[in-house]
Amino acid sequence: MTLLRVLLCLLLLRPILFIAFGVNVRHAHRIPKVGPAIVVANHNSHLDTLVLMSLFPVDQLHAVRPVAAADYFTRNRVLRWLTEKLLHGIFISREQSQRSETYIKLSEALSAGNILILYPEGSRGEPERLSKFKMGITYLIERNPEVLVYPVFMHGLGKILPKNDWLPVPFLIDVFVGEPVRWSGDHQSFIRVLDRCIQDLAAEGHFSSWE
């Protein structure tokens, strides 16, 4: 299945995203070269994960694993297969009662040297609107304090393929990669730092429509 992921990236993802839509990446050198690592980003579109995966070299794709909500991405066989086999996703439960099992599963993936893609907003928000990050990421990083967290801000995807839409509309995609953040030892201060990083990256783009 690794070969299929490579072909997906080379023959489909990059040509479509970088040529058909146009992806402008700022600070691409900050993308983690090896795992374990966590990439956190704002979430507006089904295309978000594909854009983030396209930023990594082909020889790293085997280690890049998006984290996906089980209740949504296992609702039918096709979606489950695409997420699990093609994207190498990790299914997690959004139920509070399953929180401990979720952190164990993600910690095991980090221990194996994987690079996780997480959306701390929790779910796709309204197009081009940034929601506050939820606290779950802080408990995961508390368990793995040596792992660096890389904030990424994306703009334009909410207009290309927003929530509840399935027909892409051509629009320029801007991606800003932030400096890695270390666990601060405090949940509230850590989430504030991540929020601030995303806001600062958004400010670099001077997007008048961003709220």
Order of alpha helices (4+ residues) and beta strands (2+ residues): alpha-beta-beta-alpha-beta-alpha-alpha-beta-alpha-beta-alpha-beta-alpha-beta-alpha
